[in-house]
């Protein structure tokens, strides 16, 4: 009788061990299947491809001119070495004609909204060629964007 109980306990221990092995095998199996077949990897690639095609694309509503201004000179070095001016088309035309033509009102969205020139200060570091020390340098009021905006004087303040 005692031998029978010992055999049963031994079988239980063996079966518990095999159950735990099966349990861990089941945990490992999905990882191995996906890694070997590349199924998961392909699903992720397809998912990212779909996101790229569905990504929003926006276009500006106002015509603008871009001009890259290079800052470095034979005597001074700048960081960053250039900046980009973005001017509304009407202002760019006015400046190119040196004020000989009047600034035309530039509109957007079928003439309902206005194209507005925005400005910002452009910050640089500069140093003399051959020097090791950089100093801050700022150009104020650089044309930075041309945006389509709600004309408050025409339609009033808009509550969103």
C-alpha positions in Angstrom: 0.0 0.0 0.0 2.8 2.4 0.9 4.5 1.7 -2.4 1.3 2.5 -4.3 1.0 5.9 -2.6 4.6 6.7 -3.4 4.1 5.7 -7.0 1.0 7.9 -7.2 2.8 10.9 -5.7 5.7 10.4 -8.0 3.3 10.3 -11.0 1.6 13.5 -9.7 5.0 15.2 -9.5 5.9 14.1 -13.0 2.5 15.2 -14.3 2.8 18.5 -12.5 6.2 19.0 -14.2 4.8 18.1 -17.6 1.9 20.5 -17.0 4.2 23.3 -16.1 6.3 22.5 -19.2 3.2 22.5 -21.4 2.2 25.8 -19.8 5.5 27.4 -20.6 5.6 25.9 -24.1 2.2 27.5 -24.7 3.5 30.9 -23.6 6.6 30.6 -25.8 4.8 29.2 -28.9 3.1 32.4 -30.1 6.3 34.3 -29.9 8.2 31.7 -31.8 5.5 31.3 -34.4 5.3 35.1 -35.1 9.1 35.5 -35.1 9.7 32.5 -37.4 7.0 33.2 -39.9 7.3 37.0 -39.7 3.5 37.2 -39.5 3.5 39.8 -36.7 6.2 41.8 -38.4 4.3 41.9 -41.7 1.1 42.9 -39.9 3.0 45.8 -38.3 4.5 46.9 -41.6 1.0 46.9 -43.2 -0.4 48.8 -40.3 2.3 51.5 -40.6 1.8 51.6 -44.4 -1.9 52.3 -43.9 -1.1 55.1 -41.4 1.2 56.8 -43.9 -1.4 56.7 -46.6 -4.0 58.1 -44.2 -1.8 60.8 -42.8 -3.3 64.3 -43.1 -1.8 66.5 -45.8 -2.3 70.3 -45.5 -1.6 72.9 -48.1 -1.2 76.7 -47.5 -4.2 78.8 -48.5 -2.1 81.9 -49.2 0.5 82.3 -52.0 3.9 83.0 -50.6 7.5 83.5 -51.7 10.5 81.8 -50.0 13.9 83.3 -49.9 16.9 81.7 -48.3 19.3 84.2 -46.7 22.9 82.9 -46.2 24.5 84.6 -43.2 28.2 83.7 -43.3 30.6 86.4 -44.6 34.3 86.4 -45.2 34.9 87.9 -41.7 32.0 86.3 -39.6 30.5 82.8 -39.1 26.9 82.2 -38.0 25.1 79.3 -36.5 22.7 78.4 -38.1 24.4 79.6 -41.3 21.1 80.6 -43.0 17.4 81.4 -42.5 14.4 81.3 -44.7 12.1 84.4 -45.2 8.5 83.6 -46.1 6.6 86.5 -47.5 3.0 86.8 -48.7 2.9 87.1 -52.5 1.4 90.6 -52.4 4.1 92.0 -50.1 6.9 90.2 -52.0 5.6 91.8 -55.3 5.4 95.2 -53.6 9.0 94.9 -52.4 10.3 93.7 -55.7 8.8 96.7 -57.5 10.3 99.0 -54.8 6.9 100.5 -53.9 6.1 101.5 -57.5 2.9 99.5 -57.3 0.3 99.5 -54.5 0.0 96.5 -52.2 -3.0 94.6 -53.3 -5.1 92.9 -50.7 -4.3 89.2 -50.7 -7.3 87.1 -49.8 -8.0 83.4 -49.3 -11.1 81.1 -49.2 -13.0 82.8 -52.0 -12.1 86.3 -50.8 -13.7 85.7 -47.3 -10.5 85.6 -45.3 -7.2 87.6 -45.5 -3.6 86.5 -46.0 -1.6 88.1 -43.1 2.2 88.5 -43.0 3.7 87.3 -39.8 7.1 88.3 -38.5 9.4 86.9 -35.8 12.9 87.6 -34.4 15.6 85.3 -35.8 18.3 84.3 -33.3 21.8 83.3 -34.2 25.2 82.7 -32.7 28.1 84.5 -34.4 31.8 84.7 -34.1 34.7 86.3 -36.0 36.6 83.9 -38.2 39.4 82.5 -36.2 37.8 83.2 -32.9 36.6 80.5 -30.4 33.9 82.5 -28.7 30.4 82.7 -30.0 28.1 85.7 -29.2 24.3 85.9 -29.5 22.9 87.9 -32.5 19.3 88.7 -33.3 17.6 90.0 -36.5 14.3 91.5 -35.5 11.1 91.2 -37.6 12.0 88.6 -40.1 9.0 87.6 -42.4 8.3 84.1 -41.2 4.9 83.0 -42.6 1.8 84.1 -44.5 -1.4 82.8 -42.9 -5.0 82.8 -43.9 -6.9 84.6 -41.0 -10.3 85.7 -40.0 -10.8 89.5 -40.5 -12.2 90.7 -37.2 -12.9 94.3 -38.5 -15.1 92.8 -41.3 -16.9 90.0 -39.5 -16.4 90.6 -35.8 -14.8 88.5 -33.1 -15.3 84.8 -33.6 -16.3 82.7 -30.6 -15.3 79.1 -30.9 
